[in-house]
Amino acid sequence: MLDTVALVILIVMILLVVYGLIAIWGIPYEIAKSRNHPHQDAIGAATWVSLFTLGVLWPFLWIWAMAYRPDRGWGLMPGEQDRVANIERRLKALEQGEA
C-alpha cells in the first residue's frame, strides 16, 4: 500500500513540475499577447521550439516580447522618426562624400 501511495505522489509531482515548466516557458508569448505584439504568433511558435532546444532561445524571446509596447511601438516617439530619417539622410550624404 505504501509503495502505491509513493508512486502516486511521484507521478503527481512529476506532472506538476512539467506543468510548471510549460507555464514558465509560455511567459514570452503571454507578454506578447497582452501587449498586442505584431509578432505574437511567431513568438508563440518560437517558445515551443525553444522548449525542444533546452531553452537556448528563451531569453531572446523574452527580450523580443518586451521590446514592443502598444503605446510607443518599438520605442520611438512620434517625433523621433523624423529625427532618425534626418540622421539617415545626413549619414548617406557623408558616405557619398557630399557633406
Residue pairs with C-beta under 8 A, 6 or more apart in sequence:
22 51
25 47
25 50
25 51
25 55
25 58
26 47
27 62
28 43
28 47
28 58
28 61
28 62
28 64
28 65
29 40
29 43
29 44
29 47
29 65
31 37
31 62
31 65
31 66
32 39
32 40
32 43
32 44
32 64
32 65
32 68
33 40
33 44
35 65
35 68
35 69
35 70
36 70
37 43
37 65
37 68
38 68
39 64
39 68
43 61
43 64
43 65
46 57
46 61
47 58
47 61
49 57
50 56
50 57
50 58
50 61
67 74
67 75
68 74
69 75
76 84
90 99
93 99
